[in-house]
Amino acid sequence: ATAGEWQVALTTLQQMAADGVEPDLLTYNTVLSSLRYDAEVDRVLMLLDTMAERGVAPDLISYNTALSACQRAADWDAHERVRERMLADGLYGDVFTYATLVSVCERCGRPE
């Protein structure tokens, strides 16, 4: 997915549901990735909620993608919400997680 394609990705996800096809983790991660490119943080958070409601547990890729959207949007509060949720789900960061943390701190002017 690239910038500007998130509308198509979300429409496709909605069409899958309308056709009775249950999206899997890969499908959700692909849509999350499309949202990340345009820093659609609110939609990313809603999609994480939708995944949980439909019984699809986000994995580290899901959370790293969500964190990347927060970084692109320079949204510290959303970044913290995603990190807290990730930790609550028993997932801990990898190299990408920590690199994103450093970048979001820089973008948000938070030296900690």
C-alpha positions, 0 to 999 in steps of 0.5 A: 500500500502507498500514500492515498490508497487507504480509502481503497483498502478500507472499502475493500475491507468493508466489501469483504464483510458485506460478502461474508468473508472474514478478514484475517490478520494479514488483511488487517495488517495490510489495511493498517499499513495503508493507513500508516502512509497517510498518518490516519491515526484515528482510523488506525486506532479504530481498526485495532478496535475492530480487530479485537471485536472480531477476534483477530488479535493484533500481532507485533507487526500490527502494533509496529504499523500503528506506532509508525502511523503515530510517528508520522502524525507526531501524535505522542498521546496516540503512540502511548495508547498503542504502546500500552495496548501492545504491552497489555496484550503481552507483546514487547518491542523489537528493533522496529518498535524502539526505532519508532519510539526514538523517532516519535520522541524526536518528532514530538519534542520529547527527549525522554 
